[in-house]
């Protein structure tokens, strides 16, 4: 098979498919936006798809599926800062912010968590300003997410606390056994005054 | 439905595949790519960095078009992949290997992938996902779309079968690795130790559905005869271990202390650096043969060395090459080398000619440093 030919055909097929994807994404967006009195037109979705392609390119990402727009719409539809007036530029900016966050956030965070982080920051710190949101670092954005048990444990460890938030004993039992055998020790067990 | 006149405008010159085959191949690749992204991200994300996307796509193309680069076997219709063979998918693999970074690298192509909206976002992990382009065909296309869908399913099934064969091929490396470990004499080279330790278990961790061309191990130890760089995945590992086994068998024919002396002479830090253990020992054995000394002892007398230097000073490249070939036959006879080992030694001997011409016997037959 002529490889260049296949790649050209693939590209054209993908371009052709983008129209279908756009229609499906539009349908899904409107399903979640309409209950909030919001709506996207076909031209709006084409604009969002174009913005998506650019944002993905800037973030150095490749995406499969319909794109993040339907999920973005579902996440932000109930935001008090989302209005029909300016809906499309806001969604485009949120889309760009999402891909930038996807690029900079650790892989352990799923798309849903990133969307939740964006929504929290959009409604709170940014107060509906996409400019403020775009200026926030991944660390700041993710700080708003509810912390997982692993994160709590990791943070406690960095402060020298154990998983229950207590200061651990300043020695390990293994070392203690070594001390027990050290010169000068008379064999007496530790009396327990060093308990927590 | 999708207008095939638009999608497949340039397929007239295509010899092996029809337009429907092209479409099926494209859809299968889309769908497999989508599944790979879902698998890579654990279903948590629909996007991956460009570099990861390139590796995933390269893997898909290699598996679909595998003509032996991954398994080390010839792809044949008996293997049950007629659909792939008929579509000439092997050329895709050829391209993926020659220009792996180009598969998705162009900005225009990336934009297209992004735009494509390939596959359902919810169904990606189920294996039942259909690219949107196919859904569109299904909605309006009638029988043609069904045919296309069947072809796509057949291609995806073929991909799955090939992945299973690749896992088998990877597991088949385990006995070879065990042979190497058992045969290799205790020459304490860090790179060799780390490489062998890293390879252990790679056959279990290997996942051809993600990265068929990569084995999850780190192979640093340099062979005297490098493996064909076009090989990938289990085929590469098998070829590497086969060569390493030949080297191990050769080294095992000598006294460890004698080998250590030779290695110390060739590189004072032979234990810590990325150096071949075979090369200096084989070179010394060949020099012994050139001097009519006992190759098994790896020692050459000062008089013999002097005579050899004098001969090298006047000998032509052709004369040296001929003598080295004869020397390799002598060593093979003296050490009762197997056919593989003798061939390997002969190939290595050919690489010695320029070294002997350029540097005489420096590093080849020098005495170890005190």
Interface residues (C-beta under 8 A of the other chain):
Chain A: X1 X2 X3 X5 X6 X7 X8 X9 X10 X11 X12 X13 X14 X15 X16 X17 X18 X20 X21 X22 X24 X25 X49 X52 X53 X56 X57 X60 X61 X62 X63 X64 X65 X66 X67 X68 X70 X99 X102 X103 X107 X109 X110 X111 X112
Chain B: X2 X3 X6 X7 X8 X9 X10 X11 X13 X14 X16 X17 X22 X23 X25 X26 X29 X33 X34 X37 X38 X41 X42 X44 X45 X46 X47 X48 X49 X50 X52 X53 X87 X88 X89 X91 X92 X94 X95 X104 X107 X108 X109 X110 X111 X112 X113 X114 X115 X116 X117 X118 X119 X120 X121 X124 X131 X132 X133 X135 X136
